Amino acid sequence: MDSTQAELRIAKLRKEINEHNHRYYVLDQPIISDMVYDMMLKELIELESKFPLLISSNSPTKRVGGEVTKDFNSIEHRYPMLSLSNSYNEEEIKEWMDRVTKGLGQDAQVVCELKYDGVAIGIRYVNGELFQAVTRGDGTRGEEITANVRTIRSVPLSLHGNDFPKDFEIRGEIFLPKDHFAALNEAKVEAGEEPYMNPRNTASGSLKLQDSKEVSKRGLDTMLYGVYAESPIAEDHLSSIKKAHSWGFKTPYEQGRYIELCSNEEEIMDFIHHWAEARHELPFEIDGIVIKVNSFHYQEELGYTAKSPRWAIAYKFKAEQVSTVLEKVTYQVGRTGAITPVANLKPVLLAGTMVKRASLHNADQIEKLGLHLGDHVYVEKGGEIIPKVTGVIESMRNANAQAVIFIQNCPECNHPLERKDGEAQHYCVNSAVCPPQIKGAMEHFISRRAMDIEGIGPETIDQLFQVGLLHGIADLYSLKKEELLPLDRMAEKSVYNLLEGIEKSKKIPFQRVLFALGIRHVGETVAKKLAHHFKNIDALLVAEKEVLVNVDEIGEVIAQSVIQFASSPENLQLIDKLKAAGLTLELDSSEEKVLASHALIGKNFVVSGVFSKFSRDELKQTIESHGGKNVGSISKKTDYVIAGENMGPSKLAKAQELGISILNEDEFIALIEREDAILG
């Protein structure tokens, strides 16, 4: 067989094997025996080995793995992977529905679907071929695990049909079916090893295995349900899932009652109640129900908060609760000096995980529970990663039990704790000396979303702190090769990577350096606003409270925190050292927001409806480029409403009631031109 004949045969085999994979793993409708399938796959493997130039990264032979990945690349998401707001009772679902109706000015159909208890994934396809798979990560960046995802049989390597976008991403969950989890644990027990604790953690760990051949043996599966492309592939969520299903994806469509269109609260509650009981019959784990507004137009109308979409909510099933014994209470010191009490428990199995520790949150919670050492307590995972103590069985308390009294001094440096009026947390304010705060500040400083220093992590920070090479953030920029090489786990290459990462961090822009400093209440968004307003660190540090609170979205709490940071001699000394090290502590001119004009300065706008000359995003960008501000809802502070087609009637009525100017697209353009001419 020559290469031309082999190419034709290979193409035919790949097409047929992909089709049989789809029938078996997605449709559950196989039409050939396992033996016939294995013979086809064997022939393809042999042909690819004889003609290596014809091997494709998306060949079905890649399902068996074999690729080894030592480091998983960090990839920025093209579309942020936001988390959903959670609800734990039906009343909150009704309140959410009311907010949706109020926001749209009318009722809207919603889609209810299962909340799969797995690992969130985004899979990108280019020209119908699997191109890249990235984990959720922190929502902004995730880890590329393409080689491992290729081994999952229900993930198509090549798509059916020809009506899919040239370049798009589909999102969903990767999970470990219950029967595969049971089989894995049976093998572990037979080998005399500890069994895995739960399917979700096992799925997550499987996806991070370096050898994709091992991943292929785990039997992972997927459910995919969200298509992201430059233009919507349909008018609503349910239609987009149907279309994705036709391309070969395993979606909730035609899987039984996994997804359902609902028109009212009664239908939503019926779906929730059904799966609250029936979830145990599913072949995989779910932990709740996701409810989404079906129409993409309405989703756009409702928009987003900083953390989650307003058009979706997750209903979490009631948390599993167990009882165990409180053995002792210890205290953790956080990066900001916040003290968190932790219950140390007699180990107990909870939701598939052996629990030994649980959060007690703060002194008020301890007092509210009336905790005594040796108490029998209730513990649950109410949607949190860390379990929490929720109650005490007082009838089982020993008469001589000692009450738990919140500590008065820091458990690490013995400095007296402080608690400000109106705050629940106690704090150790000895930040310059307290070891966990010093190390925590450095760990925050080097983190991905701050200075993103590669080659160094919490373990290295701890090691360098213990040997006296690091006493604070600024010491990172004084580290020398000859000091590092004699240390454990510090080979030539790792030292080079560490020092190279530190050197590169000097180019990190001012707004991220400001976030990295760890000023209390100054997150990424606040740091960006402060950086753009004050332009450099010196101007920020001498700013008075009145000046700070006049910055957009900077309130008194943040202003006071900045002033407190600037009043500390230790912090001012730190800034001087970072300047000397060459860090970027002023805004680069290229980062400054250049306005097209000042025509809309001081004006607040609400954009509502569908437009012909602009998309909603383009309208909002135009407003900001001329100095205006977009606000989410109509109020007395709103200056203009830009109204398109299908604007919600309640919004229109409210704008008219408040006497707010209502503009169409042409009138909006004319407003900019008129105001610009007046100012010009």
ZIPEQUI-V193334 format. One line per field, one symbol per residue. phi: phi as a letter, one per 30 degrees, with the letter a starting at -180 (. if undefined). psi: psi as a letter, one per 20 degrees, with the letter a starting at -180 (. if undefined). A space follows every 10 residues. Layout:
BEGIN
phi: ???
psi: ???
END
This chain:
BEGIN
phi: .ddddddddd dddedddedd edddccdhbd bbdedddddd dddddddddd bddcdbdcde ddddikdccd bcddbdddbe cddcdcbbbd dddddddddd dddciadbdb ccbdcdcbcd bbcccbhice cabbddicjc bbcdbeedde ddddcddbdd ibccddbabc blbcbceedd dddddddddd dicddddadd dddddddcdd cdddddddid bbbcabcbbd bedadbdddd dddddddjdd bddhcjddba dbcadddddd dddeddcded dddbdbblbc cbdddddded ddibcdcadd cbacccdedd bbcacddabc bccdecjdcc dbdccdebdb hibdccbbdc iadddddddi dbdiddbcbb cdicdddbdc abcddcdddc dcddcddcbd dcbidedbbd eicdccbccd ddcdeddddd ddddeddedc dhddibbedd eddddddidb caeddedcdb edddedddic dedddddddd ddddddcdde dddddddide icdddddddd dddciadddd dcddeddddd deiccddded dddddddded dddddddddd djddcbdded dddcddacdc eiccbccbjc bccbdddddd ddeddcjdbd bdbdadddcb ccccdidedd ddddddddid dccceddddd dddddddddd
psi: prhggggggg gggggggggh gghghgilmq jrrhggghgg hgggggghhh mhijpqhkqi iihiahppoh poqpppphoq nqrqqqqjrh hhghhghhhg gghijrqqqq pprqnpmbpp qpppppkjqp gqpprgcjhg qappkghhhh iohiophqqq ajjqqhorpp qbqproqhhh gggghghggh jkrpqqhqhg hhgghgijqh ohhhghihkq rqopjoporh qqirirgghh ggghhhijqo ripkkblhqp pqirhghghg gghgihgihi iqjrpqjapp pqpgphghgh ghbqahhqqi jqqpopqpqp prqapogrpr pqprhjippo qppoqppqpo ljpopiqqqj fahhgggghl qqpiqpqppr nmjqgprqpi rpnhijpphj qpqoppqiqp igijqpqqoq piqhqqqojl hihoghhghh hhhggirgid iloqjpahgg ggghghjjhp irghihjjqq ghhhhiqqkm rgghgggghg hgghiiipqg hhggghikpp inaggggggg ghgihrhghg hjprghggii qpjoahgggh gggggiiphg hhhggghhgh ijqokqpqhi hqopqhrkhj pjppqpppap qhhqrghhgh hgghijirpp qhqpahipgq popaqkpphh gghgghhikp ppqaghhggh gggghhhgh.
END
